[in-house]
Amino acid sequence: MAKIVPFRGLRYNLTQVKKPDAVMAPPYDVISPALQDDLYDRHPSNVVRLILGKKTAGDDEKNNCYTRAAADFEKWQQDQTLTRDGEPSIYLYDQQYEVEGLGTVVRKGIMALTRIEDFSTGVVKPHEKTLAGPKTDRLNLTKACGANFSPIFSLYADPCCVLESLSRSQKERTPDVEVADDDGVIHRLWQVTDSLVIGKAQELLDSKPLFIADGHHRYETAINYRNYMREKHPDFTGKEPFNYVLMYFANMEDQGMLIFPTHRLLYNLSGFGMPAFITALRPYFEVESMSLDPEDAEARKKVQRTLQQKGESGHVFGLYGGENTVYFLTLKDEAVMDRFFDEKAPKALRTLDVSILHRLVLEDILKISPEAQEQQTNLKYVKNMDEPFTRVLTGEVQLAFLLNPTRMSEVRDVANAGEKMPQKSTYFYPKLLTGLVINKIVPTEKVED
């Protein structure tokens, strides 16, 4: 099963960086060009310069965003902007945030290194598909810098919440780092060197498979980097740091572990008409309409509540195409999905709301090919409930599909079956902050079991 080890984290030196929130950033794949500019301006040592450096017109093989990241990374270590912890450690990491209807929620986890396993072993289980472009980009960055800048987000199952209980005493002291991000999420980090706590964490996780929640591209990059380094070091023993990767481990049974939905927006649909589309949907879905003022916040919340209630007893998603009507589409018969999958495909995958939407509606009815979906030729993704209505009203998109979140049990069942969901099937909020802890990969070192 999973093998985790402590490591000497590389962290911002708070005697030099007085405001740590100024040097942190969200994961690279959610940073827009505007946010990238903003992060560059916040601090000359913001981690964005490492994870998502700016490209210039004169870039070539010797001078590019990867080489500049490597130069900054080296410089910040030399001038003590980044300093390495003296003892191998694990890091407790809490995220506190507010959820409407639930109040204050705290998601708890730890960061450590985990041995990189091929998916075929079943130790680490993915649940979403990946694309080649991001993996090439991340591999180039890892080769240039020799570091994991952002942790992969993984889940394990422990109904007894052993780690949460074990780490409670450690959190009685002031966090080593506490920062608030742009969304108001409070991030707290505690370095732990206590061998008893580390040993208990290892003992627990050594018996668990891991489910990747977020960071599929980075994990596959870690596999590719490990293989690349093993070719360079044919006498490897398996204990070199390049055989491990930085990972955040969270208990899927913890009350602070929530999944949020990702809504779909459709555009560039030639010859589209709502009446004909509704007619095409009716053989497969019960279609109910509800009147609303799309610009009224309370009306949008009512749509969300109605969608959640209907989702408790069936497969349903919302449809908004403009004006003052939203439709609720409830699948009549799950058996209709059988024709889109191999007979060996698990029911958990065939009957996911996102599978129903992508295969039956987007692909079969709207004729948007899987390739076009991957390339987002007609498809955009948004997280909150306001954007779908706003973007349809402004004419930026033609349709919005509103989804309920994927259930944690569905993530587990699909991953256990060795299958993968469509992209953007899960949204684990909040995102992990980049810059709290960096794993520097030193090939000549050995990990400590």
N, C-alpha and C positions, 0 to 999 in steps of 0.2 A: 504494500500500500504506500501512501505518501511518505516521503522521507524529508523532514525539515531539519534545518540547522541554523544556529545563531550566526551572526556576521558582524563585522565592524562597519557600521553604517557611516556614510559620509554625510555630514549635515552642515547647514549654515551656521557659521560662528556668530552667536548672538552678541558677542562683545563688539563685533564690527557691524553686523547687520542689526540695527536697533529696532527696526520695524519688520519683523519676518513676513507679515502679510504682503509686503511690497515685493518680495522675491518669489512668492508662490504662484502657481498657475494651475488651471484645470488640465485634464489630459489633452494631449496634442490634437486629438481628432474632434474636439468640440470647440476649438479656438478659431473664431472667424478672423478674417483679415483686419477688421476694425479692432477686435480684442487683442490681436497680436500687436498692433501698433500701440495700443494702450499699455500692454504689459511691458513693451520695450521702454516706454516713457516712465513707468513707475519706478524703475530702479535699474542701474547699469548692470546689475548681476541677477536680474530676474531669470529664473530657470527656463523661461520661454526661449532664450537665446541658445539653450542646449537642445530642447526637445522639438522646437519648431522655428529654426533660424530663418531669417529672411533671405530670399533668393534675389540675385542681382543679374542684370543683363550681361555682365562680363564673366559670369561663372564658368569655370572649366574644371578639368579633372584635379587640378592642384589647388584651386581656390573656389570653394563652394560652401553651401550651408553646413555640410558635414565637417569640412576641415575647419571652418570658423568655430563651430561648436566645440571641436576637439581642442582648438587653441584657447578658447575661453575657459573650458573645463580645466585644462592644465594650469592656466594663469590663476584661476580662482583657488586652486589648491596651493599653488606656490605662495600667493599673498595672504593665505589663511582666511579667505572668504568662506571656503569650505574646509572643514577639519574632520578628521576621521576619529571615530570613537576608539578608545584604547582597548576595550574588551569586546569579545564576541557577545552579541546581545540579540534579544528579540525586542520588538517595539509594540507596546499596546497602543491602539489607535481607536479613539471614539469620535463619532460625528453626531452632533446634536442639531436637530432641525425641527421645524414646525410643520405639522400636517393638519389641514383643515378637517375638523371633526374628531381628530385624535389628540391635538395639542402638541406638547413637546415629546419628540421621539429621539432616542439615542441608539445609534447602531454601533455595536462593539466588535472589535476584531484585533488581530495581531499581524505584524509584519515580520517575516523571516525569509530565509532562502528555502526553496524546495528543489529537490532533485528533478531534473528535467526527464520526463518520461514520454516515450512515443505513445500516441493515442491508442495504438494497438494493444498496449498492456492493460488498458482499462483503469489505470490508476488516476489519470487525469482525463476528465470527460468534457468535451466541448458540447455546445448546444446550438451554435449558430455558424452559418457559412462565412467564409472569408474571401477576400479579393487579393489578387496578386500584387497590385500597385502598392498598397500600404505595407505589405510585408517586405517588398524590395526597399522601400524608403526606410523602414525601421532597421533592416539589416545593415544598410549602408551607415546609418547613424551608430549602431552598436559596434561595427567594425572600426569606425573612426575614433570613437571615444572609449570603448572598452568599459561600458557601464550600463546598468539598468537604471534609468532615471525615474521610471514610473512603475509601480507595482501592478502585477496582474491581480485581478479581483477574483477570488475563488470562494466556493461555498463547501461546507461539510455539514453533516447531520449529527447533532448531539442533543437529543431531547432533555438530557440531564443538565445541560449548560455547565459542564465542568470547568471550562476555561473562564467563563464569566465569573463563577464563584471563586476560582483560584486567584484571579487577578484583582479582586475587589480591594484587597489590602494594599496592593501596589498603587492604586489610584487614590489612596488617602492623602498622598503627598501632592504638591503642586506639579502640574504637567511640565515636562521639559520644554514643550512648545505648545502654545495656544494661539490660534489665529481664527479670524472670521473671514470667509470668502465673500465674493460679490453677491451671492444669493442669501447671505446671512447665516449660512451654516457654520457652526463652531467646530473646529478641528482641534483635538487634543492628543498629544503624543507623550508617552512615558517610555524611557529606555529601561529595560530590565536585564540585569546581569545575574540575578539570583539563579544558581544552577538548579535548585529545587523546582522553581517555577518553569524554567526552560525544559527541564526533564519531564515534567508533567505534561507540558504542551506537546513535546515530541511523542510521548507515550500515547496521548490521545489521538494525535493526527496520524501516527504511524499505522493505525488500524482503520483509517478512513480513506475512501476514494474522494477525489476533489472534483467539483463541478465548476467549470469556468463561467463566471457570471459576466465579466467584462474584461476585455483584453485578449480576445481570440487571436488577433493579428500579432500581438506582442508575444504570445506564447508560441505560436508557430515560428515567429522570428527567433525566439530563444532556441528552439530545436535546430533551426538552420544555422545559427551562430555556433551552437555546440558542435555540430557536425563539421563546420568550417574549421573550428579550432582543433578538433581532434585530428583533422588532416594535417594541420600545422604541427601538432604535437603527437606523433604516432605512438609515443611511449606513455600516453596518458594512463592514469590509474583509476580515474573516476571520481577522485576527490578534489580535482582542480575546480576552481570557482566557475569556470565556463560550463561545467556540468550541472549548474544550479541557476536558478533565476529568482529575482525578488518577487514575492507574492504576499498579498493580503488575504488572510483567512477569516471568514465570518461564518457564524453558525446560522444555517437556514431556519433553524427552529427558534431563533431569538426573536423577541417581539419587535425589536427595532429593525428587522430585516423586511423591507417592503419592496414590491415591484410596482412600477408605475407604467401606464400605457404610452405607446408611441402612435400617434395618429397619422393617417396617410392623406396626402393632398395630390390630386390628379390635375394635370394641365396638358395642353397641346393635343387634346382629343379631337381629331377631325370629324366633322359631321355629327358631333354628339348632340343628343336631345334628351332632356329628362323624361318626358312622357314615354318615349320608346324604351328607355333604359329601365324604367319602373316596370313596364310590361315584360321585359326580358327577365327581370328578377322574380316575378310572381310565381313561376313554376317551382322555384326552389325555396322561396322565403315567404313568410307571413309579413306583409308590408303594412305598418301602421304609421300614420302621420300625426304630427303634433304641431300646433301653431305656436309661434314664439316671436318675440322681438329680438333678433340676433345681436343687437347692440346692447341689450340689457344684461348685465352681469348675473343677476339673479336667475334670469331665464336660462342662461347657459349652464348655471349650476343645476337647475332643474333637469336639464337634458342629461347631465352627468349622473345625477341621482337615479333617474329613470333607467338609464343604460345599465347601471350597476344592479338595480333591482331585477331587471329582465334577465341579466346575465347569470343570476343565481339559479335559474331553472332552464337555461338554454343557451345556444350559441347565437349571439346577437351583436350587431354593431349599428352605429348611427350613420346616417347619410345626410349631408347638407349640400344643397346645390344652389342656394341663393333664396332671396325673398324671405318670406315669413313661415317657412315650413321645414321641419326636420323629420326624417323618416327613420323608423326603427325596423331593421331587417332581421328576422328570427328564422334560422334554418329550420325547414320542415322535417327533413329526414337526413340523419348522418350518413346513411348508406350512399348518398349521392357522391360522397367524396371518395368512395372506393375506386372509381375509375381513374383517379388522378395519381394513384400510388400503386406500387408493387404490392402484391397480396401479403408479403412478409412485413410490410411497413406497420409499425405499431399503431394502435388506435389513438394513442396520445398525440401522435404527429398528424394523423389524418384529420382529427377533429379539433385541432387548435383553431381558435378564432382567426389567427393570422393565416393559417393554411387555407381555411375556407375563403378568406378574402382574396389571397393572392392567387390561388389555383382556380377556384370557381368563378369569382367575380372579375378579377383583373385579367387573368389569362384566358379563361374560357368565354366569358360574356363580352368583355371589353377588348379582347384580342391584343392585350399587351404581353408580349413575349417575355419569358424569363430573362432573356438577355437584356431587353429594354428595361425591365424592372431593376436588374443589377446595375445598369448604367444610369438609372434614374432619368431616362429619357422623358418619361411622363409622370414621374413620381417624386414627391418630396416627403420628408418626415418632420413632424413637429411634436413637441412634448406637452404643451399645455392646452387647455380647452378653449382659450380665447383666440389663438392664431387661426385655427381652421375657419371660424366664422369671419374674422377680419379679412383674411386673404381671399375668401370667396367673394365677399362683398366688394372688395376693391378690384375684382376682376383678375387678380394675379393667378388664381387657379380656378378650375371649373367645378371641382367636386372636393368634398372632404369626407373621409370615412373616420368615424369616431369609434375607438376601441376601448374595451375593458382591459385591464392588465392581465398578462399571462400569469397563471397560478404557479406558485413555487413547486407544487406537486407535478405540474406539467413539465417544468424545466427538468426536474429530476427524472421523470419517466422517459422523456425523449432522450436525454443524455445516457441513461442506463441502457436504452435500446440501441445505442450506437448511432443514433440519427441526429440530424441537425435541423433546426428551425429556419424559416426565412430570416433574412437580415432584419434587424431592428424589432425582433419579437419581444425583447425584454428591455426595460429601462430601469436599471438599479440606481435609484437616487438616494443620497447625493453621490456625485462623482468623487472618486478619491483625489485628494489634492497632490499635485506633483511638487516636489521640493522639500518635503518633510524629511525623507531619508533616501539616499542614493546608494546603490550597491556598486562599488568599484570592483571590476573584475581583474584581478591580478593573477595571471596564469601560473606564476611560480609559487603561489601560496597554496595551502591545502585547507579545506573546510574542517571544522571541528565537529565530530559526531556528538 
